[in-house]
Amino acid sequence: MEDESEIIDGYFDDEGNTLDQELVTKPALCLSCRKDNDPQEEELCMLTRMDNVDGEEFLCGAYEKIT
């Protein structure tokens, strides 16, 4: 088993700082997306949310409206 100090897990910014995914807000657009809460899409969705700049309109190229 690996030493816990050697395990790299989670999300990091460009400087290598760990980002707490619990603090990343979920935009309203995500709530109406078919992929919301899909475990296979969660990583891509989280990266897209983290890339969103505060104050700008949230855009997601993978968005699929719930029908």
SULUR-V190854 format. One record per residue. NEAR is the number of other C-alpha atoms within 10 Angstrom. Layout:
# SULUR-V190854
near
NEAR
NEAR
This chain:
# SULUR-V190854
near
3
6
6
7
6
7
8
9
7
10
15
14
10
6
6
8
9
13
13
10
14
7
8
13
10
14
13
9
14
19
13
14
15
14
18
17
12
10
9
9
12
13
13
11
21
16
13
15
19
19
11
16
9
8
6
7
9
15
13
13
6
13
15
14
12
10
6
